[in-house]
Amino acid sequence: MIVSCPECDSKFRLAPEALGDKGRKVRCKSCRHTWLQVPDTEPDTEIEIASPSANPEPEDATPDIPENIAGPANEVPDPIEDDFVEPGKVRSKRPKGFTAEKQKKKGKGLLVGWLLLFILAGGLGYGFWSERVLIVSTVPQTMKLYDLLDLQVFLPGEGLVIENQKFEQATKAGKKLIVLTGEIVNATKEKIIVPKLIGSLRANTGETLSRKTISLTVEFLEPTEKINFLIELTTAPNAIQADVNFVSDEEALQTPDFEPVKK
């Protein structure tokens, strides 16, 4: 049989035998409203709706209860029990996207719970929080995990742009160098801290052959302000790529400068 929620008008399919002979309390899956549903003993009989009386009852008055399911008028109704029947869904008028949003929040909470359990069980909770900049810099995919935990991660140089990069060969004190130059620009409307810069030479395999970290002469850049940089790297015969990136103080300590190994 088909039943309708008197609160939100959602329709559901319910097996008649689930109601028994005297009816049973059911709960709407859409709005969680609860009501007493009686079995449909006379489906073909038209229900006559009485016209409203001249003196209608106030809205908060207790409605008339059908004789076949109610006790005497002076009896106090039993409290609602938790033994509900939740009918199967036929059609729901809930707002579009309600179910998906609910499932998404549930899934997010479950994932966050397991993630926190894993981190704390491994004794990595403090490091996962305090070293989040270093972790995201090393493994960018972890940014999604921090987003789920609502932990903000501001990467070094966020809001700054490296422009006009140039790579030139030079010789200094008998050493062959690759000189990296360019500009750092504040592309935001706020004052930004200028972090350290790290320059690297790499082989075609991605192996780092030479690395050097520098600190710039200013600590902050105002909006649209620029500053030039220069990094000198000792070259290597198999170096084919040079790059420049921002680096945090913690990461700089863990990635010390070095020159190509002489063979």
C-alpha positions in Angstrom: 0.0 0.0 0.0 1.0 3.6 -0.5 1.1 5.9 2.5 1.7 9.7 2.6 3.5 11.7 5.3 1.0 14.2 6.7 3.9 16.6 7.4 5.9 16.8 4.1 3.6 14.9 1.8 6.3 12.4 0.8 4.9 9.1 -0.4 6.2 5.7 0.6 5.4 2.0 -0.1 4.5 -0.1 2.9 3.6 -3.8 3.2 0.0 -3.9 4.7 0.9 -6.8 7.0 3.5 -4.6 8.8 0.6 -2.5 10.3 -1.2 -5.4 11.9 -4.9 -5.1 12.6 -4.9 -1.9 14.7 -2.2 0.1 12.9 1.2 1.0 13.9 3.4 4.1 14.4 5.5 4.9 11.3 8.3 7.4 10.7 8.9 9.4 7.5 12.3 8.9 6.1 12.3 12.4 4.7 11.4 14.7 7.6 11.4 12.1 10.5 7.8 12.9 11.3 6.0 10.2 13.2 2.3 9.3 13.0 -0.1 6.4 13.6 -0.9 4.6 10.3 -4.0 2.3 10.2 -4.4 -0.5 7.6 -6.4 0.4 4.5 -9.3 -2.0 5.0 -11.7 -0.4 2.5 -9.5 1.0 -0.4 -12.4 1.4 -2.8 -14.6 3.3 -0.4 -14.7 7.0 -0.9 -14.0 9.1 2.2 -16.5 11.8 2.8 -14.9 15.0 4.0 -17.2 17.0 6.2 -17.5 20.7 5.6 -15.9 22.9 8.2 -18.1 23.9 11.0 -19.1 27.5 11.7 -16.9 27.6 14.8 -13.7 25.8 13.8 -11.4 24.5 16.4 -8.1 26.5 17.1 -5.0 25.1 15.4 -3.6 23.7 18.6 -6.8 21.7 19.5 -6.5 18.0 19.6 -7.9 16.4 16.4 -10.6 13.8 16.4 -9.2 10.2 16.5 -11.0 7.5 14.5 -13.0 5.1 16.7 -11.4 2.0 15.5 -7.9 3.0 16.8 -8.7 5.2 19.8 -9.4 4.4 23.4 -12.1 6.2 25.5 -12.0 10.0 25.4 -10.8 10.2 29.0 -7.8 8.0 28.6 -4.3 9.5 28.2 -2.6 8.3 25.0 0.4 6.1 25.5 3.8 7.8 24.9 5.4 7.3 21.6 7.6 4.2 21.5 10.8 3.6 19.6 9.3 0.6 17.8 8.6 2.3 14.5 8.1 1.0 11.0 10.0 3.0 8.4 8.2 2.5 5.1 10.1 2.0 1.8 10.5 5.1 -0.3 8.5 5.7 -3.4 8.9 9.4 -4.0 10.5 12.1 -1.9 9.9 15.8 -2.2 13.1 16.6 -0.2 15.2 19.4 -1.7 17.5 18.4 -4.5 20.9 17.4 -3.2 19.7 16.7 0.4 20.7 13.0 0.4 24.0 13.5 -1.4 25.0 16.3 1.1 24.1 14.1 4.0 26.1 11.2 2.7 29.0 13.4 1.9 29.1 14.8 5.5 28.9 11.3 6.9 31.7 10.0 4.6 33.9 13.0 5.5 33.4 12.4 9.2 34.2 8.7 8.9 37.4 9.4 6.9 38.5 12.1 9.3 37.9 9.8 12.2 40.0 7.0 10.7 42.7 9.4 9.7 43.0 10.8 13.3 43.1 7.4 14.7 45.9 6.3 12.4 47.9 9.4 13.1 47.6 9.2 16.9 48.2 5.5 17.0 51.4 6.0 15.1 52.6 8.8 17.4 52.7 11.2 14.6 49.9 13.6 15.7 52.2 16.5 16.7 54.4 16.2 13.7 51.5 16.0 11.4 50.2 19.3 12.7 53.4 21.2 13.4 55.2 20.2 10.3 52.3 20.5 7.9 54.1 23.0 5.6 57.1 20.7 5.2 54.8 17.7 4.7 52.7 19.4 2.0 55.9 20.7 0.3 57.3 17.2 0.2 54.0 15.4 -0.6 51.5 17.8 -2.2 48.8 15.1 -2.2 48.5 15.5 1.6 46.9 18.9 1.1 43.6 17.1 0.7 43.9 15.5 4.1 44.6 18.8 5.8 41.5 20.3 4.0 39.4 17.5 5.4 40.7 18.3 8.9 40.1 22.0 8.3 43.8 22.8 9.0 45.0 25.7 7.0 48.3 25.2 5.3 50.1 28.3 3.9 52.9 27.2 1.7 56.1 29.3 1.7 55.7 32.2 -0.8 52.0 31.8 -1.2 50.9 35.0 -3.0 54.3 35.6 -4.4 55.2 35.0 -8.1 58.6 34.3 -9.6 59.0 36.2 -12.9 61.5 36.8 -15.6 63.7 33.9 -14.8 67.0 33.6 -16.6 69.7 31.0 -16.6 73.2 32.0 -17.7 76.6 30.3 -17.6 79.5 31.9 -15.8 82.9 31.2 -14.3 84.0 32.2 -10.8 87.3 31.2 -9.1 87.8 28.5 -11.7 84.4 27.0 -11.1 81.8 26.7 -13.9 78.5 28.1 -12.7 74.9 28.4 -13.7 73.5 31.7 -12.5 69.8 31.9 -11.9 68.2 35.3 -11.9 64.7 36.7 -11.8 62.1 38.8 -9.9 59.8 38.0 -7.0 56.5 39.9 -7.2 53.8 40.3 -4.6 50.6 39.5 -6.6 48.2 40.1 -3.8 46.7 43.1 -2.0 48.4 42.3 1.3 51.8 42.5 2.8 53.6 39.1 2.5 56.6 37.6 4.2 59.4 36.7 1.8 60.7 33.2 2.5 64.1 31.7 1.4 64.7 30.7 -2.2 66.2 27.4 -3.2 67.9 26.8 -6.6 68.6 23.4 -8.0 70.3 21.7 -11.0 68.9 18.3 -12.0 69.8 15.5 -14.3 67.3 14.0 -16.8 66.4 11.4 -14.2 65.3 14.1 -11.8 68.3 13.6 -9.5 69.5 16.8 -7.9 73.1 17.5 -8.8 73.6 20.9 -7.1 71.6 22.9 -4.7 71.8 26.3 -2.9 69.5 28.2 -0.6 69.6 32.0 -0.2 67.9 34.6 1.9 66.7 37.8 0.3 67.5 41.3 1.5 63.9 42.1 2.6 61.6 40.3 5.0 58.3 41.6 3.5 56.9 42.7 0.1 54.1 45.2 -0.1 51.3 44.7 -2.7 52.8 44.8 -6.3 56.3 45.3 -4.9 59.2 43.5 -6.6 62.7 42.3 -5.6 65.4 40.7 -7.7 67.3 37.5 -6.8 70.5 35.8 -7.9 71.5 32.2 -7.2 74.9 30.7 -8.3 75.0 27.0 -8.7 78.1 24.9 -9.5 77.3 23.1 -12.8 77.7 19.5 -13.6 78.2 17.8 -17.1 74.8 16.0 -17.0 72.8 18.9 -15.7 69.9 19.6 -18.0 67.4 21.4 -15.8 67.4 24.3 -13.4 64.6 25.5 -11.1 63.9 28.0 -8.3 61.3 27.6 -5.6 60.3 29.1 -2.2 61.3 27.1 0.8 60.5 27.3 4.5 63.2 27.6 7.2 62.4 24.1 8.4 62.7 22.5 5.0 65.9 24.5 4.3 67.5 22.9 7.3 66.6 19.4 6.0 67.8 20.1 2.4 71.4 21.6 2.9 73.4 23.1 0.1 75.8 20.8 -1.9 77.9 20.8 -5.0 78.4 18.1 -7.7 80.6 15.3 -6.6 83.9 15.4 -8.4 84.9 12.2 -10.2 
